[in-house]
């Protein structure tokens, strides 16, 4: 087997064997959210009847004890169920801008969620606080019944108060905004000295996120918990976890924030003034589920009174949105390792830039394919020219093989001299593939990371560029293909076969090489077909278009130019080649 074939097999092997485990090489990076405004807590008021209505949402308000009350908080961005148990704990949460698997607004909270945003401490008797079982008092919501909806059409403040069994005064004050994903939470503790085992408490997110994506495996794979301490980012991720093996990570030191994310959504708890003292993160990865929780531990002063302010966000993982908080939350987004990261970030920027001009990501991918083809044209043109000249030099190479068939060293030397004289690189055909690899990896990361492409349609049956372009469902699972019939991978494979025929024909100098080229003609497209079959349709669309442009380049630009140049420099070259081919 010649060096060119060996290298091609090695490259294909890298694509097939290591691509499913690409996540082991990628370093997580950033996500986005709305910048928190510094807003003073306003005086509590009793709502007028116009401020709340009976809920007309898909949220199903949880039934609690008789004395507790669940109220739906709704603004332009989200709706969430806030329970008086625990003094305003989150039971359910919907984001309007993104649909779930059923077409309704995506629901981030798992069914029967626990008391998220609960406060926790240990009393002097080493007993847990159990505040999630205590119904806090909220005067502002006295006139509302459990299940009513409070419309947030202006900055709105809601306070929950309680005296714990230990005699500790606890208050949680929420500030909601009409057009923001995030909200402010002020926590006040008083009269706690000599009643706690330590001067600290925890703000806890207990129940992670629900599975929101069609691909269960993807949603589970891209789950992560993060804590930032200055320039250091601690992380706990499912892609590195074993099935059903609990994992935990605790950090001590000044903590800027803790965050938790699924594939396309991020939650975070960040103190605005004083820093946290510790983070506690726990995760369990299952085959068809995942569970995780995060806690931010805060210190209490010796003055018997403490007030801390936090910004809380449950947001789509948009890079600009998270970066707007100026906290480094965008570090939770995974743009790949050191080599791939520049490509993925540049491609993401390029896609967003063109989308502002052409509001259809499918059309933008077509434009990107053209741009990348133009940028790589000089390099690929040289490579394809070298391959074409190799085909035209076959008569001379065969003459050398006949002449030096009994002297392999002389044959090799004369062949290399011919390549040098004709300015041909026998390995030049591998350059286009090497150029494509970082771009393909980069695009793959972009489509699996950026929420902008979630549900982004192109045309006809291509309704989600972040998922395979399923035309119909088989009604059964087929090995290596799954349950859906995807069109773009088939079209891509057809073009790959055509391209292989164009680049591989006529370069074989021995029967063995001819057999190898024939095998490669079908083997590589077949392997790429199965590799790309479950990939995002946006990525397959790009590769399909790039291959189509490459065929046009080879057929109408490279071949004509090379043949013309070769004819001028080798007057009898083409005639000899044609005659030998005809004789054959």
Buried (B, 14 or more C-beta within 10 A) or exposed (E): EBEBBEBBBEBBEEBEEEBEEBBEEBBBBBBBBBBBEEEEBEEEEEBEEEBBEEBEBEBEBBEBEEEBBBBBBBBEBBBBBBBBBBBBBBBBBBBBEBBBEEEEBBBBBBEEBBBBBBBBBBBEEEEEBBBBEBBBBBEBBEEBEBBBBBBBEEBBBBBBBBBBEBEBBBBBBBBBBBEBBBBBBBBBBBBBBEBBEEBBBBBBBBBBBBBBBBBEEBBBBBBBBBBBBEEEBBBBBBBEBEEEEEBEBEBEBEBBBBBBBBBBBBBBBBBBEBBBBBBBBBBBBEEEBBBBBBBBBBBBEEEBBBBBBBBBBBBBBBBBBBBBBEBBBBBBBBBBBEEBBEBBBEBBEBBBEBBEEEEBBBBBBBBBBEEBBEEBEEBBBBBBBBBBBBBBBBBBBEBBBEEBEEEEEEBEEBBEEBBEEBEBBBEBBBBBBEBBBBBBBBBBBBBBBBBBBBBBEBEEBBBBBBBBBBBEEEEEEEEEBBEBBBBBBBBBBBBBBBBBEBBBEBBBBEEEBBEBBEEBBEBBBEBBBBBBBBBBBBBBBBBBBBBBBBBEBBEEBBBEBBBEBBBEEBEEBBEBBEEEEEEE
